[in-house]
Amino acid sequence: MAAKHILSLEVPDVANCEILRIYDTSTYADNLGIDCPELLITPPGFHQAALIKVEPNFDLNITACALTVGGTANTQTVSLQSTNCGTERVQLQDGIYIIKYSVSPNDKVYVEYNYLRTTILLSTYYKKLCELDITPCEPTSTRKQLLAEMKYIRTLIDAAKAKVEYCQSPNEGMELYNFAKKKLEKITCDVCC
């Protein structure tokens, strides 16, 4: 049986809204070269990918400055952040990131993932939980209802990720994400406290 590279990536959920973490979990065949490794990331709302040159076994914290998209004869280069890259970072938006990792021959040896970033939405969710007056005693019926609503919102977020990342249903996943976001926006501090 011929040896081959088995490419894989991990894209863990992080709490930092300014970072997209990606690391290489591939198994490389000892008797094959590893040439031209490249990481392509298509951010939400874009149709072209940002090309990031990498080395095998990489572990990256990608910021908006690293995501430069476009630059062909027919398209303009767009950077998600093009100024103050050494001194500040902007948030990376939530949504579906298409992440492709390949080695030569890049059209044959690759792995591709749809990753639903929910970092900003989860940050809002956790802030709402902080606003709730949760104590180690039985809540009132109104508070129970609110806690059930928060639990349902979290289930919607998890279901959105499952639809995008496991079920290959990106449109359904984004519908669930947007529904969860709307429901979370309706929970205000006067309801929480």
SULURKA-V40167 format. One record per residue. RES is the residue in one small letter. PSI is psi as a letter, one per 30 degrees, with the letter a starting at -180 (NA if undefined). BURIAL is b if it has 16 or more other ideal C-beta (glycine too) atoms within 10 Angstrom, else e. D_FIRST is the distance of its C-alpha to the first C-alpha in whole Angstrom. Layout:
res=RES psi=PSI burial=BURIAL d_first=D_FIRST
res=RES psi=PSI burial=BURIAL d_first=D_FIRST
This chain:
res=m psi=k burial=e d_first=0
res=a psi=k burial=e d_first=4
res=a psi=k burial=e d_first=6
res=k psi=l burial=e d_first=9
res=h psi=k burial=b d_first=13
res=i psi=j burial=e d_first=14
res=l psi=k burial=b d_first=18
res=s psi=l burial=e d_first=21
res=l psi=l burial=b d_first=24
res=e psi=k burial=e d_first=27
res=v psi=i burial=b d_first=31
res=p psi=l burial=e d_first=33
res=d psi=k burial=e d_first=36
res=v psi=l burial=e d_first=39
res=a psi=f burial=e d_first=43
res=n psi=j burial=e d_first=44
res=c psi=f burial=b d_first=44
res=e psi=g burial=b d_first=44
res=i psi=k burial=b d_first=40
res=l psi=j burial=b d_first=37
res=r psi=k burial=e d_first=34
res=i psi=k burial=b d_first=31
res=y psi=l burial=e d_first=28
res=d psi=k burial=b d_first=24
res=t psi=g burial=e d_first=22
res=s psi=l burial=b d_first=19
res=t psi=j burial=e d_first=16
res=y psi=k burial=b d_first=15
res=a psi=k burial=e d_first=12
res=d psi=e burial=e d_first=14
res=n psi=g burial=e d_first=13
res=l psi=k burial=e d_first=14
res=g psi=l burial=e d_first=17
res=i psi=j burial=e d_first=19
res=d psi=k burial=e d_first=22
res=c psi=h burial=e d_first=24
res=p psi=k burial=b d_first=24
res=e psi=k burial=b d_first=27
res=l psi=k burial=b d_first=28
res=l psi=k burial=b d_first=30
res=i psi=k burial=b d_first=33
res=t psi=j burial=b d_first=35
res=p psi=l burial=b d_first=38
res=p psi=k burial=e d_first=40
res=g psi=f burial=e d_first=42
res=f psi=l burial=b d_first=40
res=h psi=f burial=e d_first=38
res=q psi=l burial=e d_first=37
res=a psi=l burial=b d_first=34
res=a psi=k burial=b d_first=35
res=l psi=k burial=e d_first=33
res=i psi=j burial=b d_first=32
res=k psi=k burial=e d_first=31
res=v psi=l burial=b d_first=29
res=e psi=l burial=e d_first=27
res=p psi=k burial=e d_first=23
res=n psi=g burial=e d_first=25
res=f psi=l burial=b d_first=28
res=d psi=j burial=e d_first=30
res=l psi=k burial=b d_first=33
res=n psi=j burial=e d_first=36
res=i psi=k burial=b d_first=37
res=t psi=l burial=b d_first=41
res=a psi=e burial=b d_first=42
res=c psi=e burial=b d_first=43
res=a psi=f burial=b d_first=39
res=l psi=i burial=b d_first=39
res=t psi=k burial=b d_first=40
res=v psi=k burial=b d_first=39
res=g psi=a burial=e d_first=40
res=g psi=g burial=e d_first=41
res=t psi=l burial=e d_first=41
res=a psi=e burial=e d_first=43
res=n psi=f burial=e d_first=44
res=t psi=l burial=e d_first=44
res=q psi=k burial=e d_first=46
res=t psi=k burial=e d_first=44
res=v psi=k burial=e d_first=44
res=s psi=k burial=e d_first=44
res=l psi=f burial=b d_first=44
res=q psi=k burial=b d_first=47
res=s psi=f burial=e d_first=48
res=t psi=l burial=e d_first=51
res=n psi=h burial=e d_first=51
res=c psi=f burial=e d_first=48
res=g psi=f burial=e d_first=49
res=t psi=f burial=e d_first=51
res=e psi=l burial=e d_first=50
res=r psi=k burial=b d_first=48
res=v psi=l burial=e d_first=48
res=q psi=k burial=e d_first=46
res=l psi=k burial=b d_first=43
res=q psi=l burial=e d_first=44
res=d psi=l burial=b d_first=42
res=g psi=a burial=b d_first=40
res=i psi=k burial=b d_first=37
res=y psi=k burial=b d_first=35
res=i psi=k burial=b d_first=32
res=i psi=k burial=b d_first=29
res=k psi=k burial=b d_first=26
res=y psi=k burial=b d_first=24
res=s psi=l burial=b d_first=22
res=v psi=l burial=b d_first=20
res=s psi=k burial=e d_first=20
res=p psi=j burial=e d_first=19
res=n psi=f burial=e d_first=22
res=d psi=f burial=e d_first=22
res=k psi=e burial=e d_first=18
res=v psi=j burial=b d_first=17
res=y psi=l burial=e d_first=20
res=v psi=k burial=e d_first=21
res=e psi=k burial=e d_first=25
res=y psi=k burial=b d_first=27
res=n psi=k burial=b d_first=31
res=y psi=k burial=b d_first=33
res=l psi=j burial=b d_first=36
res=r psi=k burial=b d_first=38
res=t psi=g burial=b d_first=41
res=t psi=e burial=b d_first=43
res=i psi=e burial=e d_first=46
res=l psi=e burial=b d_first=47
res=l psi=e burial=b d_first=46
res=s psi=e burial=e d_first=48
res=t psi=e burial=b d_first=51
res=y psi=e burial=b d_first=50
res=y psi=e burial=e d_first=50
res=k psi=e burial=e d_first=53
res=k psi=e burial=b d_first=55
res=l psi=e burial=e d_first=54
res=c psi=e burial=e d_first=56
res=e psi=f burial=e d_first=59
res=l psi=k burial=b d_first=59
res=d psi=i burial=e d_first=61
res=i psi=k burial=e d_first=59
res=t psi=l burial=e d_first=61
res=p psi=h burial=e d_first=60
res=c psi=l burial=e d_first=62
res=e psi=k burial=e d_first=62
res=p psi=l burial=e d_first=62
res=t psi=l burial=e d_first=65
res=s psi=e burial=e d_first=64
res=t psi=e burial=e d_first=64
res=r psi=e burial=b d_first=61
res=k psi=e burial=e d_first=59
res=q psi=e burial=e d_first=59
res=l psi=e burial=b d_first=58
res=l psi=e burial=e d_first=55
res=a psi=e burial=e d_first=54
res=e psi=e burial=e d_first=54
res=m psi=e burial=b d_first=52
res=k psi=e burial=e d_first=49
res=y psi=e burial=e d_first=49
res=i psi=e burial=b d_first=48
res=r psi=e burial=e d_first=46
res=t psi=e burial=e d_first=44
res=l psi=e burial=b d_first=44
res=i psi=e burial=b d_first=43
res=d psi=e burial=e d_first=40
res=a psi=e burial=b d_first=39
res=a psi=e burial=b d_first=39
res=k psi=e burial=b d_first=36
res=a psi=e burial=e d_first=35
res=k psi=e burial=b d_first=35
res=v psi=e burial=b d_first=34
res=e psi=f burial=b d_first=31
res=y psi=e burial=e d_first=30
res=c psi=f burial=e d_first=31
res=q psi=h burial=e d_first=31
res=s psi=i burial=b d_first=35
res=p psi=e burial=b d_first=36
res=n psi=e burial=e d_first=40
res=e psi=e burial=e d_first=40
res=g psi=e burial=b d_first=39
res=m psi=e burial=b d_first=42
res=e psi=e burial=e d_first=44
res=l psi=e burial=b d_first=44
res=y psi=e burial=b d_first=44
res=n psi=e burial=e d_first=47
res=f psi=e burial=e d_first=49
res=a psi=e burial=b d_first=48
res=k psi=e burial=b d_first=50
res=k psi=e burial=e d_first=53
res=k psi=e burial=e d_first=53
res=l psi=e burial=b d_first=53
res=e psi=f burial=e d_first=55
res=k psi=f burial=e d_first=58
res=i psi=j burial=b d_first=58
res=t psi=l burial=e d_first=61
res=c psi=e burial=e d_first=62
res=d psi=f burial=e d_first=65
res=v psi=e burial=e d_first=63
res=c psi=e burial=b d_first=61
res=c psi=NA burial=e d_first=64
